[in-house]
Amino acid sequence: MNPPFPHPSPFKAVLAAAVLACAAIAPMARATTPAEQLAGYTAQAGAPAVPARGQQFFNTRHGREWTCASCHGALPTQAGKHASTGKTIGALAPAFNPERFLDAAKTEKWFRRNCNDVASRECTAAEKADVLAWLMALKR
C-alpha cells in the first residue's frame, strides 16, 4: 500500500526551514547579563578589558563633536539627556539601572549607533569590553 503523500510535502519543507531559522536567531535574541556580554566582547578582543581605558574612551572625543559623556554624563550613574533631542536617557551603569545590558542584540544596536555618532565608525570589541567593564565597576 502506498502512503497518501509519497513525496515530502512543501509544507514540511517550509516548516523545517522556519524551525532552523528560529534556532539560528534564538541565541542572538536571548536575554543575557552584563557579565556575559563583557565575557563575549573580551573573548572577541582576545585580551582582558581595562576599565580605566573604558572611562577614558567614554569621556574623550574621537574626531566628532560628541563624546559618550555628552549624552550619558561623565559619570553615567544618573539619567542623562540626548545632546540634540533633549530626550532623557536612563542611567547607563548597570548598578544604577538594572535594565541595562540584558539583551545582547539591543546592546549591539546601541553600540553601533553611538560609536558611529562619537567615532564615525563601529567600536572594536576591545573598546566595547573596556567601556562595559568600566560601567560595571561603577557601584552604589
Secondary structure, 3 states (H helix, E strand, C coil): CCCCCCCCCHHHHHHHHHHHHHHHHHHHHCECCHHHHHHHHHHHHCCCCCHHHHHHHHHCCCCCCCCCHHHHCCCCCCCEECCCCCCEECCCCCCCCCCCCCEHHHHHHHHHHHHHHHHCCCCCHHHHHHHHHHHHHCCC
